[in-house]
Each structure stands twice: as C-alpha cells, then as structure tokens.
Amino acid sequence: MCILARYHLLPSSLVLLILLVAACTMGCIQSIACKPRIKRENIVVYEVSASIDQCPTIIEENSPIVLRYKTPYFRASAGVVMPPVPRNETWVVGWIQACTQMEFYNTYGDIGMSSWELPELREGRVKAISDSDGVSYPWYGNTTETVTLTGPTSKPSRLTVSMNDNFYPSVTWAVPISNSNTPMLTHITRDQSFITWLVAMNSVTKERIVLQTVRWRMRVDIAVDPDMPLGSRASLVGRPYQEQPHILNYQEPIPPNALGRPNANDAQVLMWRPRRGAPLVVIPPK
C-alpha cells in the first residue's frame, strides 16, 4: 500500500498534522544545510586564565629628567573551539579591553599636582573607553590577541588567543609647567580598572558573542624624597603585589565606547592642578 493510500485511512486532521511536521522538519534541515548559524552554544571555551605577575612594580631612576616605573604584567589566555564557518562569512575571535576607571596623580609637595585624566570617564559621560592599540579597533591588538576564520570551513577550528598589558610611564622630577629642572616630585598614585572581554565577532554583520569577561585592577603607590640623590629618591609604599583578576561567571555587555575611537591613550589629557589657582591643560587629548 502506498503512503498516500495509507493517509486516506487516517482522520484528515491527523494527516494535516503529519504533513505540517514533515514540511517544518524538511525546512529546518534545508535551512541548516544552506546557512548554518554560529551561536554561543556551539562555541567551546576552555582553559581560560587571567593573572597578574607576582612581582612588585620596578622603579627606575636612571634619568635626571624623569622617573620611570614598570608594573607587573596582566596576562590573559583562552582556548576556543569554533564550529564550521559558513561560506561568505568571516569570524574573528579575540580580546577586547576597556578602561572603566582611572586615577593617576603626581604630587609636587605643596605646589600642586599633575593628573592624567579621561574627561568623559571622569565626568560620568561614558562607562568605559577603548583600550585598543589604536589601530585594530575594537580589538586590543592583532597578533596573539586575535585569530581570524574565513568560511567555508568544513570542521571545527581549535585556536588560542592571548594578551598582556602593563604600565611603563615617565613622570618628570620637576613641575611639568616650570622652566626649572629642580626635583619637586613627592608622590605618585595610580589606580586603574579594566574590563577584558573574550569575543567572537562576525566581521561583516558585526554580530558579537561575548564568551568570557574578566575584571582587573592595577595600583601604584610611590613615595619620593626629591632632596635625596638620584637613584635613591623613590620607594614603593603600600601593598607590593597586585590583586589578582576576577574571571566572572557571567558576561557583562560591552559599552559602545569600548569598541571604537578614541582609545584611552588618545582620549587622556594631562592637567596641572595647582594648590592655588585655576587648573591648566598641559597636554590635550589627541
């Protein structure tokens, strides 16, 4: 007996239900075959790590013009297995980072202080500012930080992405707006917070899938005696080691300002804030 003949033996409502289920099933199969969709549940993330080196900040007093300090490195790494990428699609997997808070004060006795500031962040106009390298937006970098997959790929792709970050600035011994070279620096305080996201992004549609979120913080506290000879003026105060990063068990959304220009380096401004008188812009944003 043929299939259609068998259907005549069933109630008409049941026949219609069977045909609808069959049509929907075939439609789903055809849709998957033609255009498989990359979703979060199809992506495997493993061996996620985030840490800050267990060593103190290094102070360098080699120059009569500036003090330099080098913080330990923040490091993040993750393994990712991406499903097959459809034809005409390109996906990038990598790290995106943004600064969410910054206090960076260099005190010159009772004269005043210089301050690196992110005005939009400081005034609460944005929640975060991109910490991209200034070229690879929105990514933190484009070497070990990202991997690009161009479809079609016939099988899952296993990849690893990693990044690192630290501070290595210069601070003038003398007041930055003065013509004098007399050392007046007495204290350096820095407290900066970041969010780092592991992300898979469709390069064409800009669809983003957040795979992991990490929060971390770097703090520096240096006391300086400008009357001491070069090489013995500065010393670390406070905690010698950094608090370790937090790998969150939930994913935080990425604010728009974390994805494009300007990055933190271009947005920051150096202010001089005297004990008496009006503040002055020493270095404007780029």
Order of alpha helices (4+ residues) and beta strands (2+ residues): alpha-alpha-beta-beta-beta-beta-beta-beta-alpha-beta-beta-beta-beta-beta-beta-beta-beta-alpha-beta-beta
